[in-house]
C-alpha cells in the first residue's frame, strides 16, 4: 500500500476520491488516521472499500470527513491485499462546513 500525509490548516470538510486502475487484486481500500495525543500513535478515524471487477477498474471510492484545524491526517491506500496498490488516481478536496 501507499501512505499520504494531509495537513489540515482549517476546520473543513475533506473529500477523498480514490480509484484503483487494476484488475485482479481485489477491492480498493482506504483508511484515514490521525496522531493520537501527540504521542505518535495513530488512531483510525475511518475507512472505506470499493468493489473490484474482474475485467474492469475498481469502483470509485469516495470518503468525506470533518478535519480539525492544525491536525495531520494520514491516508493508507491499498488493494484488498495491503501489500498491493497498482495504478490509481487520488483526489483530495476541501470544502467549507455547510451552514445550517
VENGI-V229471 format. One record per backbone hydrogen bond with DSSP energy under -0.5 kcal/mol. CO is the residue of the C=O (numbers start at 1). NH is the residue of the N-H. If there is no record, write none. Layout:
BEGIN
co = [CO & CO]
nh = [NH & NH]
END
This chain:
BEGIN
co = [2 & 4 & 6 & 6 & 7 & 8 & 8 & 10 & 12 & 13 & 14 & 15 & 16 & 17 & 18 & 19 & 19 & 20 & 20 & 25 & 25 & 28 & 29 & 30 & 31 & 32 & 32 & 33 & 34 & 35 & 36 & 36 & 41 & 43 & 46 & 48 & 50 & 51 & 53 & 56 & 61 & 63 & 65 & 65 & 67 & 68 & 71 & 72 & 73 & 74 & 75 & 75 & 76 & 77 & 78 & 80 & 81 & 81 & 84 & 87 & 89 & 91 & 93 & 95]
nh = [77 & 75 & 8 & 73 & 9 & 70 & 71 & 12 & 67 & 95 & 65 & 93 & 63 & 91 & 61 & 21 & 89 & 22 & 58 & 80 & 81 & 50 & 78 & 48 & 76 & 45 & 46 & 74 & 43 & 37 & 39 & 41 & 36 & 34 & 32 & 30 & 28 & 59 & 56 & 53 & 18 & 16 & 14 & 67 & 12 & 71 & 8 & 35 & 6 & 33 & 4 & 77 & 31 & 2 & 29 & 82 & 79 & 84 & 79 & 21 & 19 & 17 & 15 & 13]
END
